[in-house]
Amino acid sequence: MSRGRHLWILAAITTVAAIVRFSALGHQSYDVDEAVTALRVIHPSLAATMHAVFRGERTPPLYYLLAWLWSRLFGTGEVGLRSLSALLGTLTVPAAYLAARELASRRAGLVAAAFVAVNPCLIWYSQEARAYALYVLASAWALYFFARALRDGTSRSLTLWALASVLSVCSYYFAVFLIIPEGLWLLYSARRPAIAAGAATAIAGVALVPLAVAQEGHAHADFFTSRSLIARAGQALLDFVASIEPPPFTGSTAVVALQVLAGVGAVAVFIVAIVIVARRGRPRERRAAVRVGVVAGASFLLPLLVAAAGFDFVEPRKVLIGSLVPLLALGAVGLGARKAGRLGLACATAGVVIFVAVVGAVHLSGQMQRPDWRGAAQAIGAARRRVLLVTSGGQAPLAYYLHATGFRPNMAPAGMEVPEIETLSRGYAASPPGRGFKLVQLRHVEGSFWLRLFRAPGPLAISPKELSGYRILHRGRWPLPDVARRLSAQARAGPMPTASRTSASVSAAITRAFSAPAARVASRAASSPRSPA
């Protein structure tokens, strides 16, 4: 196949990746972390934004610098802010192509690009207003320059690898687990020329240590540490192929079946890829598989080993995502081997089909999406009462969608006296807000949310210590913002920028175009006499 034809295929794959990522940016509401980004981190002032990063985040500032600049044009609504991650996720496709092509062949590059374009986990983080898409992109380019430096050993390739590695670690601290195996391999292969590149990367990493220590010094809840490392590693591997929500084997029968089938199918495809490259691969293809396999394995296992030693920061859905592009490249090297034949093509197609099926299920199934805090806020409606209690995980998104403010001690040092309280929690079971309040109303709202109204004979004082894990939100007297305001960049800082209105309109049009056929299919399935109840 000619070089020009390869480039046309790559362009088509990249276009598909862009459509999939940009078409549904506003389909799901902000999750907790995204709401924190939009509400508490991104401010009109860059200085205030950086201060919020240093005080409240566990991430280097590079993404937030880019997000702040991006928000000046596109705003901090779902479409505006997420579009930065969608762009970064789209650019990861040609980076993965170049990495696999440099390691093995153009055919392997196209397979890697196709896998990255439709991988459910990468799409998920390409539609999330956090730093992960930037981290994956920078790491993918570092993988490409790593492969190129191994081939030519030039100072130019080593410098570009060092630059991409510095950008990756400035995006996410755990990029170090990708840099270590790549840097050691380069030192072994290129020796002297690689010392300067490795030293520059190490200096950048060391310079970030004081910031990481300072950020860790602030209070952060690590609920994931209650689970074993093996369980978290298994969850990460399943998330790589079956998307992020819900947690493994906690959804409906259909969702669990999809997770199992996607996991088993992906493992089978991966095993075939390894067997092909081991038995039919040429020397270059085998070397490529070893190199990218070492990077993938080390970047996945090193965080687990560090956690086992007592420094446990392994949140499976985030920390281990850096291993995903190398793993997909490893599969692509095997399935794209010159002698892979029809078996390789069939398995590559099967892998793409598995990913596409999961992506479609995520779009259609509420269980496989982020919690619908936006829908919950709409169900709550206008602010009829001044106080709303929410479980700790929902404070940021509901504050964002309801234009509410969190409780501050200087508002009412001894607590607040209120006659009635609303509580919103996920799941049916929930604790009462305090003594003297009786449940007078219970209703189910969007997703798994339950809204309760408690009333007392007269105004009673409430304080955070008495609320059994609830958080207090003050709800203003203005109504719930409409769609235009929710998609605005800075509803609290000014009108929606022109670029944000254009982005929102285009995304809404694409979403309608993609959603209409899916809705018709779902409607037919629901009306079918064979459909389960």
N, C-alpha and C positions, 0 to 999 in steps of 0.2 A: 504494500500500500504506500502511495506517494506521501511525501511530507505535507503537501498542500491538503490532501484529503484528510490526513490526521488532524490538521489544524481546523478544518471545517467541522469535523466530528467533535473536537474539543469545544469549539464555539457553540455548537448545538447543545452539548452537555452542560456547559456553563450557563446558557440561556435557560435551560430547564431548571437548573439550580436556583437561578435568580427568581424565576416565576414562582417556584414552590416556596421560597423564603419570603418574598415580598407580598405575595397574594393574600396571606392570612395574618398579617402583622397585628391587626386589630380584632382578630377572631376570638382570642382569649383575653381575659382581664389580666392586669398586673398581678404577679405573685408577690409574696411578702418582700423578697429581696429587691425586686424591681420597683416596688412602691417606695422602698427605702431610698433607692437611687433617685427616683423622680421627686420625692417629697422632702427628703432630709439631706441628700448629698448635693444635688445640682441646685445651685443658687444663682441669682443674677450676677453676683460678684465671683470672679475666679478665686480670689483670696478666701472667701467664705466657703467655696466648694472644696478647696484644698484643705482648709481647716477641718471640714466635716470628714474628709477622707482620713486625715491623720488621727482624728479623735474617735471615729466610729466604724472604720472599715478594717478588714484584714488583707487588703489588696494594695499593691503598689499604685501610684497615682496616674500612670500613663493612660489607662482607659478613661478615667474621669476627666482628664485634661481634654482628650478627644471628644468625650461626650458633652462636656461644657461648650466646646466650640461648635459641635453639631447642634446642640440645643438652641444656639443663637439663631440658627436658620430654620430648624425643623421642630423645635419645641420639646417638651417633656411628656407629651401624650404617648399612648401606646404605639401608634404608627410612627410618629416623629422620632422618638428616642430609639425604638427598636430597629428602625431602618439602618442605623449605623451598624448594628450587629449583623443585619441581613446582608449589607454590603461586604462586611468582613468575611462572613460565611461563604458568600459567593466567590470571593477572591481566593478562598482556600482551594477551590476546585482546580484552577490552573497550577497552583503551587503543588498540589498532590500529583498532578500529571507530570510536572517537571521532575519531582523527586523520584517517582517510579520509573520514568523514562531514563533518568540519569543512572539509576541503580541497575536497570535491566534493559528495557526496550520501550519503543513507542506504544506497542500493543499493551504492555503492562501499564504504561502511563494512562491510556484511555480507560482501562478497567478500573484503575485507582480513582480516576476522575469521576467515573460513573458511580462508584461506591460512595464517594464523598458527597456527590451531588444529592443523593436521595437517602443517605443514612439518617434514620429518625433522630438519633441522639444529636448529631451535628445540626440538623434542622431545628431541633428544640432550642439549642443554645444560640443559633443564628436568629432566633426570634425572642431573645431574652435581653433585657437592658442591663447586662452585667458584663464583666471583663472576659468571659470565657471564649467568646468568638475571636477576640483579638489575640488571646493566648494561643488558641489553636492555629490561627493564621500565621503568627510569628514562628511558631514551632514547626509548621509545615515548610515554611521557607528555610528555616535552619536545617531541616532534614535534607532539603534539596542541595543547599550549599555544602553540607556535610558530604553528601555523595559526590558532588563535583570536586571537592577538595581531595577526596580519596582517589579520584581518577587522575587529576592533573597536579595536585600538590602545590599550586601556585599561591603566591601571597594574596592575589586578588580574591581567589575563592575562599581562602582562610579568613581574610578580612570580612568578606560578606557573611561568612558563617558566624563570625564573632558579633557582627552588627545585628544579625537576626536573633542570635542567642541573647544578646543584651536586651533587645526589644521584648523578647518573650519573657525574660525574668522581670522586666519592668512592667509587664502586664499581669503576671501571676507568679508568686514566689515559688510555686512548686514546679516551675519550668526547670529548676535546677536538676530535677531527676531525669530530664531529657538531655540536659547539657553535659552531665557527668559522663554517661557512656559515649556520647559523641566526641567529647573532648579527649577522653582517654584513648579512644581509637585513633583519633587524628594525631595525638602525640606519639603513639606507637608507629603509625604509618609515615607521617610527614616529619616527625621528629623536630629538628630545629625550627623550621618555619612555623610550626604549629605552636611553639612556646609563646610567642608574642600574642597570637590570637587567643590562646587559652588564658594567658595572664590578664589581657584586657577584659575578657568575660568574667574572670574571677574577681577583678577589682570592682566591676560594676555590681556583682552579687554581694560582695562584702560591704560596699557602700550602702546597700539597702538594709543591712542587718539592723542598724539602730532604729530605722523606721519600723521594721517588722516587730522588733522587741517592744517598742513603744505602743504600737497598735495592739499587740497581744496583752499589754498591761491593762487595757481597759476591759471591762466585764463583757465576756462573750459566753453564751451557752453552747456547750458541746454535747447535745443530746445523742449524737451518733455514737459516742464512745460506749454507750451501754450495750451495743451489739458487738459480737465477735468480729475479728478482722476477716476471718474466713467468710462469714456471712456478708460482710460489706464488699469483699472482693467479688463474690458471686453476684451480688446485686449490681455492681458496676458492669460486669461482663454482660448480664442480661439487659441492663439499660443501654448498652452499646448497640443492641440489635432490636430491642422491643420498646424503645423510648423510655421516658422518665416516670410517668405516672400510669397507674398507681404503683405503690411498692409491690414487689414480686408476690404473686399469689394472694392478693388481698381484694381483688376486684371480683366482678361477676364471673360466672362460669365461662361465658364467651370470651371475656378479656383474659382470664387465666389460660384458656385454651390457646388463644392467640399468642400469649407470651411463651408458652411451652413450645408451640409449633415454630415460632420465630427463632427461639433459642436453639432448638434441636436442628432446624434447617440450616442456620448459620454455622453451627459447629460442624455439620456434615460438609458444607461447602468449604469451610476452612481446612478440614482434614484432607479433602480431595486436593486442595491447592498445595498443601505441604507434600503430599505423596507425589503429585505431578512433578514438582520442582526437584524432589529428591531422586526420582527414578528417571525422569525424562529431561530434566533441566540441563542446559549447557553450563560449563564452568562459570561463566559470568553470571548466569541466573542463579546458580547455587551460592556464589559469593554474595550476590545481592540479597538473597533470602537470609543468609547468616547475618549480614550487617544490619538490615532493618529489623530482623528478629531479635537481635541483641538489644537494639535501641528500644523496641517495643517491650520486651520482657523486663529489661532493667528499669524502665520508667514506670512500669506497673508494680514491680516487686519491691523496689527500693523504698517507696513510701511506707509499704507494709512492714518492712524490716525496721525502719526507723520508728514506726508506731509500736512495734513489738518491744523495742528498746526503751520505751517510756515516753516518747515524744509523739503522741497520737493526735494528728490533725487530719486523719483520713476520712473525710466526708465523701462517700463513694461516688456520688453523682457529680462531683466537681474536681476533686484532687486528681483522680485517675483518668480524666478525660484526655490528658495529653498523650496517652498511649493509643488513642483510637486511630488517628491518621497513620502512624506506623503499622498498626495491626492491619488496617485496610490495605496499605501498600504491600505488606507481606502476602496477603491473600492475592493481590493483583499480580505480584511477581510470579506466583505459581500458576494462576489461571491464565495469565497472559504469556506464558512461556511459549517459545517458538514451536515446540513439539507437543503442546497441550492439546491441539486438535479440537475436534468437536466436543470432547469431554470438557475441556477448559471453557469453551464458549458456552456450553449448556449450563455449567455450574456458575459462571459469571452472570448469566442471565437469571438463573435461579436466585442468586444473591440479590440482584437488583429487584426482582419481583417480591422477595420477602420484605425488603426495605419499603418498597412502594405500598405494599399491603398494610404495613404497620402505620405508615404516614397517613394513609386514607382512613384507617381506624381511629387514629388520633383526631383527625378532623371531624369525624362523625360522632365519636363517643365522648360524652362528658366525663366519664370516669378516667379517661386517658389524657385529660387536659388539666391545666392549672385550676385550682379552686376558683370558682366564679365569684370573686369578691365584688366585682362590678354589678353582677346580677343581684347579689345579696343587698348591695346598697340601694339598687333600684327598688327591690322588694320592700325594703324598710320605708322608703318614701321620704317625703319632706320632713323636716325636723319639727315634730310636734312637741318633743321634750328636749330638755337641755342636757340630759346625761344618758350615755349609752355605754354599757359594759361589754367588752369583747374579750375572748380568750387571747392570750399574749401573742399568738401568731398572726392575729388579724388586725392588730392595732394600726400598722402602717398602711395597708391597702384600704381599710375603711376610712382612716383619716384622710387619705388621698381622695377617695370617691365621694365622701360626704362633706369634704371641706371642714372636717372636725379638727380639734386640737387636743393633744394629750394632756393629761393631768400634770400640773406643776405645783410643788408645795407652796409656792408663794400665792397661788390662787386661793387656797383655803388651807392654812397650816393645820387646822384641827379637823379637817374633813369638810364635807358639804352636807347640807340638810336638804333632802329632796323627798317628795311624797311618793314618787314612783320611779322605777328604773326599768330600762330595756336591757336585755342581755342577748348577745348573739354568740353561738358556739357551733362548732362542727361536731356532729353526732348528737344522738338523742339524749344521752346521759350528760347532766351538767349540775353543778352545785348551785344552791341559792346564793344570792349576792350578800346576804347579811341578815342579822336578827331583825325581826319585826316586819319583814317584807313577805307577802304571800303571793303565790302565783295566781294570776287572774286570767292570763291569756297565753296560749301556746300555739304557734303555727310554723309550718315547714316552709322555708323559702328556698332559693336557688340551691341546687346541688344537695349537699349533705348538711345544710345550715338549718338551725332551729332558732327562732326568735321568741323570746319570752318577755312578758310584761309582769313585773312585780309591783305591788302596791302596798302602802302602809296606811294605817289609820290617820296619820298626820306626817309632816316632814320629819324625817329621821336623818341623823348624821351617818355618813359613810366615809370610810378611809381605805387607802390601798391595802392596809394590813388585814382588813376584814373580808377581802373579796375573793379568797380562794383561787388565786391565779388570774383573776380578771384584770383588765386594764381599763381605766376610765377615759372616755372620750367626751369632750364637750362638743355638742352639736350646735352650730350656729343657727340663726333664724332664717337664713337664706335657703332656698329649695335645693334639692339634688341637682347638680349641673346637668345640662342636656348633652347630647352627643357631641355637638360642636365644641363645647367647653371641655368635655372629657378628653377629646383628642387634641386639645390646644397644647401649645408648648409650655406656657407659663400662665395658666389662668389667673394665678395670683399676682403675676408680675406685669401683665399687659395683654394686648390682643394677640391672636394667633398669627404667626408670621405667614407671609404669602407662600413660602416654600412648604410650610407644614400643611396649609390648606390644600395645596396641590398634591402633596404626598398622600394626605388622607383621602382625597377624592379618588385618586388613581387606585389606591389600595382597596377602597370600598368597591369600586367598579370591578376590579379583578376578582375580589372575593365573591361578589354576586354572580359573576360568570362561572366561577368554579363551584359555588355552593348550589346553584340551581339544579344541575344534573344530579348531584349527590342527594339533594332533598327529594327529587322525584324517585330515585332508586329506593331511598329509605321509606317513602310513602307507599310505594308498591309492595315493599317487603312487609310493612306493617299491615296492609290490607289483605295480604295473602292468607288463605285459610290454613296454610301449613306453618305460618309464623308462630313461634312460641309466645305464650302470654307474657 
